[in-house]
Amino acid sequence: TDRLNESFTNLLDFGFTANLEDALDQVSSGDQNWKETLNNFYSDFSEKLEKASDQDDGMRSNQPSIIGKPCPLCERPMNVRTASTGVFLGCSGYDLPPKERCKQTINLIPGDEVVSATGDDEEESRILLKKRRCQACQTAMTEYLIDKNTKLYLCGNNPDCSTFEFEAGEYKIRGYEGPTVECDKCSAEMQLKTGRFGKYFGCTGEDCKNTRKLLRNGEAAPPKMDPVAMPELACEKVEDHYLLRDGAAGLFLAASQFPKNRETRAPYLDELLPHQNEIDPKYQFLMRAPVKDPDDRRALVKFGRQTKEHYLATEIEKGKASGWRADFDETKGVWVETLAPAPQKAKPAKKKAAVKKKATAKKKVAAKKKAPAKPKAT
């Protein structure tokens, strides 16, 4: 923010928005030409942007700050770097030629998400009241967690002030009470991290990018199977082929170019059999299931969200269940088939007899009275 304020003072001024609104109101009322308003803004902005882009006299570069922590891979010092995802530690060897380059990074967890593993609630309150300040410029220091035994304090004016401090102790992530998680891919330790979608576990291995979600109950999500390519299965709506994926809702087929192509569907069991050696051993029980129902319909692999278990079902037509189902009995190690009774067709409702209208009695027309006879003249 300080570097932006030095190069684009008017853009970061609180009065900039108000002044711009006034100018737009004048354009709306016809008191000011809109082209002239835009030209005035862009001429000033372009001049400042060109000046800020100058290699020598432009905006100060965001130089990383070196801290006294060695890289776990190459022993070079680690740098404090800032990216769109936040602050992290990156090896100073990243700027070296490709053959010597080290891309090791360490995630930094913000201090407000960290609590002492041995302290009580009162200790946490005392820490909040006693804010640590930079010894060089007296600015409040920002707190981060490097690992479960090390905290890092950075000056709030970083990178202008490169002061840093370490604090040893025992720490844990707020809201997580589970054990240390071992990576199911490379057996390295997985570290609880914070990303744009919340907390998750990320592997600390050098070349391993494995991640696992943090569930609502505070436990790590079960390990997921690696995607299995199925080039023989063409997508129905896009020019692509399917991959067999393992998600929160079980096994499913998804376009290989996801998220560009978002087509998904449930797999048929006979589509999995040619790839049974590539599919995770935990799903081998599916390979012993019936491929078709008694009416020779292909079995679909489904997942029950309430039971959290896979089962098989068939359809009469797309979206219309046949009533046949197969569930795996883990205690006996067998598949149990059931057939729901077919829904009885509703009998057509009897037509109600039309209500006969009562015949209305015709009114009798009163007979006309005869006029009295006129007396004869005498």
RANORLIN-V126805 format. One record per run of one state. SS is the DSSP state (alpha for helix, beta for strand, coil for the rest). FROM is the first residue (numbers start at 0). LEN is the number of residues. If there is no record, write none. Layout:
BEGIN
SS:FROM:LEN  SS:FROM:LEN
END
This chain:
BEGIN
coil:0:1  alpha:1:6  coil:7:7  alpha:14:15  coil:29:4  alpha:33:19  coil:52:12  beta:64:6  coil:70:6  beta:76:7  coil:83:2  beta:85:6  alpha:91:4  coil:95:9  beta:104:3  coil:107:1  beta:108:2  alpha:110:3  beta:113:3  coil:116:4  alpha:120:9  coil:129:3  beta:132:1  coil:133:6  beta:139:8  coil:147:2  beta:149:6  coil:155:8  beta:163:5  coil:168:2  beta:170:3  coil:173:7  beta:180:2  coil:182:6  beta:188:7  coil:195:2  beta:197:6  coil:203:7  beta:210:4  coil:214:5  beta:219:1  coil:220:7  beta:227:7  coil:234:6  beta:240:7  coil:247:2  beta:249:6  coil:255:8  beta:263:2  coil:265:2  beta:267:1  alpha:268:5  coil:273:7  alpha:280:8  coil:288:3  beta:291:1  coil:292:5  beta:297:1  coil:298:1  beta:299:5  coil:304:4  beta:308:9  coil:317:2  beta:319:10  coil:329:4  beta:333:6  coil:339:39
END
